[in-house]
């Protein structure tokens, strides 16, 4: 990283969102700078996924501001947010089960205006990152294992040539080995291609090891933030998310 | 119903005699309850208008007995065979043979379709039936865009068929426009109404969408029925001009096509012309669908069927995607409607009842959602089958219902349940739907 901090790519200020009368986000501030991996950790129901979804316009922001690359995107509809090349691997993966792996990846490519040749290059890159998808290109998405589906969801997002990749709980329900493969892939993407990543995770240990910076969310509010490794050392984090919860990987 | 679950296919379940007997008794009891009043008591209006009834307990006993014995036989067969998974039992060689057959089936069917008027030139009945079947093939393909590809359950498709038919009928009888000008207009008007339906139902899916589309279909029919001044109400519109071969009438007169070609006139010429017209229209629908499936909009339709939220996250405008699906499906329905009007020469709201929508939807579902060949085969089977069983008279619907139930047990995803990928890589390697189950783990 250079000395002068890069300008934030994604800026979230005083963001509020709610489901009916239940407030899910109570004034959240968050920055993601270009070339950074940022982890957002917190317990179930803290509002992590809601924050990600609010960036995409569903649910709508009640108050506050979301800006991407200097442009206000607070009230932009979902598909237009995506067209700014903010890609997401959403919660529950949401791949297209009856379509083949190749078609799923093509769906990501359709979102870009890149040429067919560029698509081929992108496809090679994604398949290089997740070789297991290469063996399954002609298989239907629904027949893949959970880990492969997660790889496909990330691969599909990468086919959009994202400027910002948002991952919602990529480790959910996966074996530790698969989780590590996926986290390694994210690290590679960040180091090699300078991809900016916002990752929402319950797996605080691995997420904070991966991330440059981290935010901790409790009840719709950011309670802590700082460097990933530094957060990992904090006693309150250790107590809340590590020792009481998951074992060290 | 014994469920042939995948974890029991190694050994046949040990179904003892007691089990079979119990099953048969339950089936017989259900049959008794069902048929007690339907078969057991016969009611009729007597000569003075009073209700007379008599009992037919003998018939009832025979029926329940048949169900009992039949149930035992079915269970015995099932125990003997074990849970059958046909797909797994078919040897590879045969399966490869079948897939080769499928490759030849489409060109062979196409050639046969083109040759039908040549082969059956003397048999007016077969020609008429073929035209009817092709009309439903076209409607099936049109609805397939909406239901099969985009996954929008549309129970009011007949509305667009009606819009197309009335557009042609009104434009030609009022303004004297020719069929070839009215055909695209009918398509455009139907597409417009497709969008009109699309807008209010954008946020609906599944059952709710089905109900609203059903209502829409009924609204159109009831408007046609009641707007006397424009549509003639229940009397319909008659004297709709017959189609011309691009301006040359197919009549016996001196400027008819036959006279110009110097061949003796025959009324069959018009039938043959209509046949090729609907064949061309149906193939146009098919061609457009196949082309669109390989374009981003086609992929977007299919993705929309699978997961709307994911679609938006991929930058797809779901509003536009849904509306284009509705509009295009409706447009082909409109073409078919215009054809229907010119073939019949007379239309009335009676032809556009909900039953037509249900029939076309059944064709799409039976054919296997999204499969073009499946839809065509289902249309042939449904409409052709209907005619075939005409001799069975009152049992026709029964035979038909049984056939549909059996088909849905045998092939729950329709005749051709597999979906051909639209993105090809090095080799084409389609996987039959019944070989792989969806896993969400």
Boltz contact constraints between the chains, C-beta under 6 A:
constraints:
  - contact:
      token1: [A, 78]
      token2: [B, 312]
      max_distance: 6.0
  - contact:
      token1: [A, 79]
      token2: [B, 312]
      max_distance: 6.0
  - contact:
      token1: [A, 79]
      token2: [B, 315]
      max_distance: 6.0
  - contact:
      token1: [A, 79]
      token2: [B, 316]
      max_distance: 6.0
  - contact:
      token1: [A, 79]
      token2: [B, 317]
      max_distance: 6.0
  - contact:
      token1: [A, 82]
      token2: [B, 313]
      max_distance: 6.0
  - contact:
      token1: [A, 82]
      token2: [B, 315]
      max_distance: 6.0
  - contact:
      token1: [A, 83]
      token2: [B, 315]
      max_distance: 6.0
  - contact:
      token1: [A, 88]
      token2: [B, 313]
      max_distance: 6.0
  - contact:
      token1: [A, 90]
      token2: [B, 313]
      max_distance: 6.0
  - contact:
      token1: [A, 94]
      token2: [B, 307]
      max_distance: 6.0
  - contact:
      token1: [A, 94]
      token2: [B, 310]
      max_distance: 6.0
  - contact:
      token1: [A, 96]
      token2: [B, 303]
      max_distance: 6.0
  - contact:
      token1: [A, 96]
      token2: [B, 306]
      max_distance: 6.0
  - contact:
      token1: [A, 96]
      token2: [B, 307]
      max_distance: 6.0
  - contact:
      token1: [A, 97]
      token2: [B, 438]
      max_distance: 6.0
  - contact:
      token1: [A, 98]
      token2: [B, 306]
      max_distance: 6.0
  - contact:
      token1: [A, 100]
      token2: [B, 421]
      max_distance: 6.0
  - contact:
      token1: [A, 102]
      token2: [B, 423]
      max_distance: 6.0
  - contact:
      token1: [A, 102]
      token2: [B, 425]
      max_distance: 6.0
  - contact:
      token1: [A, 103]
      token2: [B, 423]
      max_distance: 6.0
  - contact:
      token1: [A, 106]
      token2: [B, 423]
      max_distance: 6.0
  - contact:
      token1: [A, 107]
      token2: [B, 303]
      max_distance: 6.0
  - contact:
      token1: [A, 107]
      token2: [B, 314]
      max_distance: 6.0
  - contact:
      token1: [A, 110]
      token2: [B, 296]
      max_distance: 6.0
  - contact:
      token1: [A, 111]
      token2: [B, 314]
      max_distance: 6.0
  - contact:
      token1: [A, 111]
      token2: [B, 315]
      max_distance: 6.0
  - contact:
      token1: [A, 137]
      token2: [B, 425]
      max_distance: 6.0
  - contact:
      token1: [A, 138]
      token2: [B, 429]
      max_distance: 6.0
  - contact:
      token1: [A, 142]
      token2: [B, 438]
      max_distance: 6.0
  - contact:
      token1: [A, 143]
      token2: [B, 436]
      max_distance: 6.0
  - contact:
      token1: [A, 146]
      token2: [B, 441]
      max_distance: 6.0
